[in-house]
Amino acid sequence: MLGYYPVRVLPSKTAILPVNPTFLPRSEDEREMCARTIYCTNIDKKVSQVEVRMFFESLCGEVSRLRLLGDHVHSTRIAFVEFVMAESAILALNCSGAIVGSLPIRVSPSKTPVRPRIPHPTMH
């Protein structure tokens, strides 16, 4: 009971999964990369990688690396945006709620660095 009314607790519709430990920073350099990186969710599928980069660069500062992820299953996309300066990442946190495309984005500090992609060996 809370006050005069019984409280009903429902299971979460969005599971909160812990970050896979292999993605966490492994060195001081990677910890420093995390300080310059933001995790952005609820990105409109119609928005391109160039548009995401231009949005953050126009408001926050130079972007050094950007990874835009999404698939046909999810209705929105996510991005990891690494800035040249940590101050830019701090400014970017204030962009939560800004409309990019037709949706309000959500911005939070990244727990993981944006590692360069490892090229897969091609089969010949």
N, C-alpha and C positions, 0 to 999 in steps of 0.2 A: 504494500500500500504506500502510495505517495500522496500525502494530504488525505483527501476523502475518496480518492479514486484508485481502483486497482490499476497497476501498470502491467501492460502486456509487452513482453520482449519478443521481437521477431528475429529470425536468423538474418544475417546480413545478405543483401543481394550482390554485394561486391566483395569477394574474398580478398583479404589483405595477405598477400604472400610475402614471406621474407625474401630479401635479395639473395640470389645465388652467390655464395661466397667467392666463387671463381671470378665474378664480375667486380668485386670490391677492389679498391686501390691496393696495389702491391708494393709501392715504393713511395718515397717522398715526392718524386716528380708526379706520380699519378694522383697523390693527395692534393698537390698544387693544381693539377688539371681539374679536379673535382670542384675546387674553389672557384674556378672560372666557367663551370658548366652548369646549365640549367636543364631541367626535365620539363617538357611542355606537353600537355595533353589536351584533348578535345579540339584537335585541329581539323577544320573542315576538309573533307576529301578533295574538294575542288582547288584547294590552295597548293601551289607548287613549292618545291624546295627553294627556288629563287625568291618567291614572294615571302616565305618565312624568313629567309636571310635578310631581305630588304626591310621587313618590318622591324626586326631586332636591331639591325645596323642603324636605321634612321632614328631610333629612340634610345638606344643603349650604348652602342659602340661597335667596333670592328669584330666580326665573327671569324674565328680561325678554322672552325670545323663544325659541320652540321650533318646530322644523320636523321632523316625523315623516314619513319617506319609506319607501315599500315598494310592491310590486306583487304580482300573482298568480304571477309567475315565481319569485321568491325565497321561500325558506321563512321568512326572518326579515326584520325591518325595521331601519332605521338612523334616528338622530336627531342633529340639531345642536341643542345646548342652550346658549343664551347667558344668563349670569347677570348680575345687577346689579353684583356685586363680583367682582374677579379671584380673591380668596381662596376664594370659593365654587367656582370652577372647579377650583382646586387641590385642595380637599376632594373634589370629585366624582371626581378621578382615582383616589382610594382606593376607589371603589365598583366597580371592575372585579372581576368574579367574583360580585357580589351577584346573587341570584335575583330577577328581575322577571318576573312571570307564572310561567312554568315553566322559564325559561332563564337561565343566567348571562350578564349583559351584559359587554361589553368597552368600556372608556372610555379615550380618548386625547385629547391636546390637538388642537384643530382648527387646520388650516393655513389655513382660509378663514373669513371672517366670514359670519354669517347675514344676507344682504341682504334687505331687504323685497321681497316679490314685486312684479314689474312687472305691473300689470293688462293683460291682452290686450284690444285694442279689440274690441268685440262687433260682429258683423255684423247689420244690421237689414234 
